[in-house]
Amino acid sequence: MKWIVVVLCIGFVMAKDNLAQQTDNVLVIIKEKPEPNLPVRTNNWMGVQGGGDWEGLAKEQIHSRQLTFNSAEDGIRAGAISLITRAIRKNNKPELTINQIFFENDAWAEDRESYKMDTMSKGISGSDTIDVMDRDKMVELIKFISNHEMGPNQYNKLKDVDKTINNALDRAYEYVLSDEYSLKEFIK
């Protein structure tokens, strides 16, 4: 009798968590491989939203707000250019504070509270300044945003993170230092 109660309890907990299903009074345990989350499926690790004619923007968009890119490198390039442009528009120079990135009314973050908790847990202050033209600082910031947007489980499964980010930054910096970029004069 004890074993039946234990099996029923385990079955209930597993069914509640979608790890089991009941078929003809037989408990079937299902081990599903979790589907990659939205930032992974859209190649948009940084959660870039909005419109525009980004290089590498996929023809088919799978989400109403978060853009879909042909590759993660394209998505990171767009995110880096967005941060550089945000810095110049806000400060007339390529620097942003953490508050300007995540916590102002027009902030990058939709869910400011979760970013606030994440920055606090990592000892990041709202007044910390990021030079968006400093590659090391940008790599750190992109990794932080990507990890936050997709969660550590998905983030830790990614392959070639450093290579992908550095290639994307090469392309982003090349663009913002070119004559095509209308705010180039503000970058020293």
C-alpha positions as YAML, in Angstrom:
chain: A
units: angstrom
residues:
- id: 1
  name: MET
  ca: [0.00, 0.00, 0.00]
- id: 2
  name: LYS
  ca: [2.88, 2.38, 0.82]
- id: 3
  name: TRP
  ca: [4.42, 1.82, -2.63]
- id: 4
  name: ILE
  ca: [1.16, 2.61, -4.42]
- id: 5
  name: VAL
  ca: [0.88, 5.93, -2.54]
- id: 6
  name: VAL
  ca: [4.52, 6.77, -3.32]
- id: 7
  name: VAL
  ca: [4.08, 5.93, -7.03]
- id: 8
  name: LEU
  ca: [0.89, 8.01, -7.17]
- id: 9
  name: CYS
  ca: [2.59, 10.97, -5.49]
- id: 10
  name: ILE
  ca: [5.61, 10.76, -7.79]
- id: 11
  name: GLY
  ca: [3.30, 10.40, -10.78]
- id: 12
  name: PHE
  ca: [1.32, 13.50, -9.73]
- id: 13
  name: VAL
  ca: [4.46, 15.61, -9.29]
- id: 14
  name: MET
  ca: [5.88, 14.44, -12.63]
- id: 15
  name: ALA
  ca: [2.58, 15.04, -14.44]
- id: 16
  name: LYS
  ca: [2.38, 18.52, -12.91]
- id: 17
  name: ASP
  ca: [5.82, 19.30, -14.36]
- id: 18
  name: ASN
  ca: [4.95, 17.75, -17.76]
- id: 19
  name: LEU
  ca: [7.44, 14.95, -17.21]
- id: 20
  name: ALA
  ca: [4.79, 12.24, -17.35]
- id: 21
  name: GLN
  ca: [1.43, 11.53, -18.88]
- id: 22
  name: GLN
  ca: [-1.28, 9.03, -18.04]
- id: 23
  name: THR
  ca: [-2.49, 6.69, -20.76]
- id: 24
  name: ASP
  ca: [-5.05, 3.93, -20.08]
- id: 25
  name: ASN
  ca: [-4.28, 4.06, -16.34]
- id: 26
  name: VAL
  ca: [-0.58, 3.49, -17.03]
- id: 27
  name: LEU
  ca: [1.92, 6.10, -16.02]
- id: 28
  name: VAL
  ca: [4.34, 6.83, -18.89]
- id: 29
  name: ILE
  ca: [7.44, 8.80, -18.06]
- id: 30
  name: ILE
  ca: [8.45, 11.22, -20.80]
- id: 31
  name: LYS
  ca: [11.83, 12.80, -21.00]
- id: 32
  name: GLU
  ca: [11.46, 15.71, -23.39]
- id: 33
  name: LYS
  ca: [14.42, 17.62, -24.66]
- id: 34
  name: PRO
  ca: [13.67, 21.25, -23.81]
- id: 35
  name: GLU
  ca: [13.22, 23.42, -26.86]
- id: 36
  name: PRO
  ca: [15.71, 26.28, -27.17]
- id: 37
  name: ASN
  ca: [14.23, 29.52, -25.91]
- id: 38
  name: LEU
  ca: [13.35, 32.56, -28.02]
- id: 39
  name: PRO
  ca: [16.78, 34.30, -28.06]
- id: 40
  name: VAL
  ca: [18.36, 31.08, -29.34]
- id: 41
  name: ARG
  ca: [15.63, 30.34, -31.91]
- id: 42
  name: THR
  ca: [15.75, 33.92, -33.26]
- id: 43
  name: ASN
  ca: [19.58, 34.21, -33.24]
- id: 44
  name: ASN
  ca: [18.93, 37.27, -31.11]
- id: 45
  name: TRP
  ca: [20.88, 36.59, -27.94]
- id: 46
  name: MET
  ca: [20.56, 40.21, -26.78]
- id: 47
  name: GLY
  ca: [16.79, 40.48, -27.34]
- id: 48
  name: VAL
  ca: [16.96, 43.30, -29.92]
- id: 49
  name: GLN
  ca: [13.47, 44.62, -30.65]
- id: 50
  name: GLY
  ca: [11.95, 47.12, -33.01]
- id: 51
  name: GLY
  ca: [12.21, 47.57, -36.70]
- id: 52
  name: GLY
  ca: [14.76, 48.72, -39.12]
- id: 53
  name: ASP
  ca: [16.67, 47.24, -41.97]
- id: 54
  name: TRP
  ca: [19.38, 45.42, -40.06]
- id: 55
  name: GLU
  ca: [22.06, 43.53, -41.92]
- id: 56
  name: GLY
  ca: [21.28, 39.84, -41.48]
- id: 57
  name: LEU
  ca: [17.63, 40.33, -40.54]
- id: 58
  name: ALA
  ca: [15.73, 37.18, -41.44]
- id: 59
  name: LYS
  ca: [12.95, 37.43, -44.02]
- id: 60
  name: GLU
  ca: [10.62, 35.44, -41.78]
- id: 61
  name: GLN
  ca: [10.09, 36.95, -38.34]
- id: 62
  name: ILE
  ca: [8.83, 34.44, -35.75]
- id: 63
  name: HIS
  ca: [7.97, 36.86, -32.93]
- id: 64
  name: SER
  ca: [5.91, 40.04, -32.82]
- id: 65
  name: ARG
  ca: [8.56, 42.15, -31.03]
- id: 66
  name: GLN
  ca: [11.87, 40.33, -30.86]
- id: 67
  name: LEU
  ca: [13.66, 40.36, -34.19]
- id: 68
  name: THR
  ca: [14.87, 37.20, -35.92]
- id: 69
  name: PHE
  ca: [18.34, 37.20, -37.50]
- id: 70
  name: ASN
  ca: [20.03, 34.84, -39.95]
- id: 71
  name: SER
  ca: [22.82, 34.16, -37.44]
- id: 72
  name: ALA
  ca: [23.69, 34.93, -33.83]
- id: 73
  name: GLU
  ca: [26.56, 37.06, -35.15]
- id: 74
  name: ASP
  ca: [24.05, 39.23, -37.05]
- id: 75
  name: GLY
  ca: [21.92, 39.61, -33.92]
- id: 76
  name: ILE
  ca: [24.88, 40.58, -31.74]
- id: 77
  name: ARG
  ca: [26.09, 43.06, -34.38]
- id: 78
  name: ALA
  ca: [22.65, 44.71, -34.29]
- id: 79
  name: GLY
  ca: [22.68, 44.76, -30.48]
- id: 80
  name: ALA
  ca: [26.16, 46.30, -30.35]
- id: 81
  name: ILE
  ca: [25.24, 49.00, -32.87]
- id: 82
  name: SER
  ca: [22.06, 49.72, -30.89]
- id: 83
  name: LEU
  ca: [24.07, 50.21, -27.71]
- id: 84
  name: ILE
  ca: [26.62, 52.44, -29.45]
- id: 85
  name: THR
  ca: [23.85, 54.54, -30.99]
- id: 86
  name: ARG
  ca: [22.04, 54.78, -27.65]
- id: 87
  name: ALA
  ca: [25.22, 56.05, -25.99]
- id: 88
  name: ILE
  ca: [25.81, 58.72, -28.62]
- id: 89
  name: ARG
  ca: [22.19, 59.89, -28.65]
- id: 90
  name: LYS
  ca: [22.04, 60.12, -24.87]
- id: 91
  name: ASN
  ca: [25.52, 61.47, -24.10]
- id: 92
  name: ASN
  ca: [27.10, 62.71, -27.36]
- id: 93
  name: LYS
  ca: [29.89, 60.21, -26.72]
- id: 94
  name: PRO
  ca: [30.23, 56.43, -26.77]
- id: 95
  name: GLU
  ca: [29.60, 55.93, -23.05]
- id: 96
  name: LEU
  ca: [26.56, 54.72, -21.14]
- id: 97
  name: THR
  ca: [25.83, 54.06, -17.51]
- id: 98
  name: ILE
  ca: [24.18, 50.83, -16.44]
- id: 99
  name: ASN
  ca: [21.14, 52.95, -15.45]
- id: 100
  name: GLN
  ca: [20.91, 54.34, -18.99]
- id: 101
  name: ILE
  ca: [21.11, 50.87, -20.48]
- id: 102
  name: PHE
  ca: [18.67, 49.03, -18.24]
- id: 103
  name: PHE
  ca: [16.64, 51.26, -15.95]
- id: 104
  name: GLU
  ca: [15.49, 54.47, -17.64]
- id: 105
  name: ASN
  ca: [11.99, 54.77, -19.14]
- id: 106
  name: ASP
  ca: [13.28, 53.95, -22.62]
- id: 107
  name: ALA
  ca: [15.62, 51.26, -21.32]
- id: 108
  name: TRP
  ca: [16.90, 48.19, -23.16]
- id: 109
  name: ALA
  ca: [15.25, 45.96, -20.59]
- id: 110
  name: GLU
  ca: [11.55, 45.20, -20.72]
- id: 111
  name: ASP
  ca: [11.70, 43.58, -17.30]
- id: 112
  name: ARG
  ca: [13.72, 46.13, -15.37]
- id: 113
  name: GLU
  ca: [13.23, 44.38, -12.04]
- id: 114
  name: SER
  ca: [14.86, 41.15, -13.16]
- id: 115
  name: TYR
  ca: [17.79, 43.10, -14.63]
- id: 116
  name: LYS
  ca: [18.02, 45.07, -11.39]
- id: 117
  name: MET
  ca: [18.27, 41.87, -9.36]
- id: 118
  name: ASP
  ca: [20.78, 40.40, -11.83]
- id: 119
  name: THR
  ca: [23.04, 43.47, -11.78]
- id: 120
  name: MET
  ca: [22.89, 43.65, -7.98]
- id: 121
  name: SER
  ca: [23.72, 39.94, -7.62]
- id: 122
  name: LYS
  ca: [26.81, 40.46, -9.78]
- id: 123
  name: GLY
  ca: [27.95, 43.58, -7.92]
- id: 124
  name: ILE
  ca: [27.22, 45.91, -10.85]
- id: 125
  name: SER
  ca: [26.26, 49.44, -9.86]
- id: 126
  name: GLY
  ca: [23.77, 51.58, -11.77]
- id: 127
  name: SER
  ca: [26.35, 54.34, -11.97]
- id: 128
  name: ASP
  ca: [29.01, 52.10, -13.59]
- id: 129
  name: THR
  ca: [29.97, 53.52, -16.99]
- id: 130
  name: ILE
  ca: [30.57, 51.39, -20.06]
- id: 131
  name: ASP
  ca: [32.72, 52.71, -22.91]
- id: 132
  name: VAL
  ca: [30.94, 51.01, -25.79]
- id: 133
  name: MET
  ca: [34.04, 51.34, -27.98]
- id: 134
  name: ASP
  ca: [36.13, 49.38, -25.47]
- id: 135
  name: ARG
  ca: [36.01, 45.82, -26.82]
- id: 136
  name: ASP
  ca: [36.65, 44.14, -23.46]
- id: 137
  name: LYS
  ca: [33.84, 46.10, -21.78]
- id: 138
  name: MET
  ca: [31.48, 45.40, -24.66]
- id: 139
  name: VAL
  ca: [32.23, 41.67, -24.65]
- id: 140
  name: GLU
  ca: [31.49, 41.62, -20.92]
- id: 141
  name: LEU
  ca: [28.26, 43.57, -21.42]
- id: 142
  name: ILE
  ca: [27.10, 41.41, -24.34]
- id: 143
  name: LYS
  ca: [27.75, 38.24, -22.35]
- id: 144
  name: PHE
  ca: [25.82, 39.68, -19.39]
- id: 145
  name: ILE
  ca: [22.82, 40.67, -21.56]
- id: 146
  name: SER
  ca: [22.86, 37.37, -23.48]
- id: 147
  name: ASN
  ca: [23.06, 35.29, -20.31]
- id: 148
  name: HIS
  ca: [20.20, 37.29, -18.80]
- id: 149
  name: GLU
  ca: [18.00, 37.16, -21.91]
- id: 150
  name: MET
  ca: [18.29, 33.41, -22.50]
- id: 151
  name: GLY
  ca: [19.03, 32.21, -18.97]
- id: 152
  name: PRO
  ca: [22.16, 30.43, -17.79]
- id: 153
  name: ASN
  ca: [20.99, 26.94, -18.84]
- id: 154
  name: GLN
  ca: [20.60, 27.91, -22.51]
- id: 155
  name: TYR
  ca: [23.57, 30.31, -22.42]
- id: 156
  name: ASN
  ca: [25.92, 27.63, -21.09]
- id: 157
  name: LYS
  ca: [24.94, 25.30, -23.97]
- id: 158
  name: LEU
  ca: [26.06, 27.78, -26.64]
- id: 159
  name: LYS
  ca: [29.08, 26.96, -28.76]
- id: 160
  name: ASP
  ca: [31.82, 29.40, -29.86]
- id: 161
  name: VAL
  ca: [30.47, 32.29, -27.76]
- id: 162
  name: ASP
  ca: [33.71, 34.29, -27.74]
- id: 163
  name: LYS
  ca: [34.27, 33.82, -31.47]
- id: 164
  name: THR
  ca: [30.67, 34.77, -32.30]
- id: 165
  name: ILE
  ca: [30.74, 37.89, -30.11]
- id: 166
  name: ASN
  ca: [34.15, 39.03, -31.37]
- id: 167
  name: ASN
  ca: [33.21, 38.56, -35.03]
- id: 168
  name: ALA
  ca: [29.99, 40.49, -34.44]
- id: 169
  name: LEU
  ca: [31.87, 43.29, -32.67]
- id: 170
  name: ASP
  ca: [34.39, 43.48, -35.54]
- id: 171
  name: ARG
  ca: [31.49, 44.03, -37.92]
- id: 172
  name: ALA
  ca: [29.71, 46.49, -35.62]
- id: 173
  name: TYR
  ca: [32.85, 48.59, -35.06]
- id: 174
  name: GLU
  ca: [33.65, 48.52, -38.77]
- id: 175
  name: TYR
  ca: [30.17, 49.92, -39.48]
- id: 176
  name: VAL
  ca: [30.12, 52.67, -36.82]
- id: 177
  name: LEU
  ca: [33.58, 53.84, -37.91]
- id: 178
  name: SER
  ca: [32.55, 53.96, -41.57]
- id: 179
  name: ASP
  ca: [31.10, 56.89, -43.47]
- id: 180
  name: GLU
  ca: [27.80, 54.99, -43.65]
- id: 181
  name: TYR
  ca: [27.19, 55.62, -39.92]
- id: 182
  name: SER
  ca: [25.62, 59.05, -39.46]
- id: 183
  name: LEU
  ca: [26.89, 59.48, -35.87]
- id: 184
  name: LYS
  ca: [30.53, 58.62, -36.65]
- id: 185
  name: GLU
  ca: [31.69, 62.15, -35.70]
- id: 186
  name: PHE
  ca: [30.90, 61.43, -32.03]
- id: 187
  name: ILE
  ca: [33.22, 58.44, -31.90]
- id: 188
  name: LYS
  ca: [36.81, 59.29, -31.10]
...
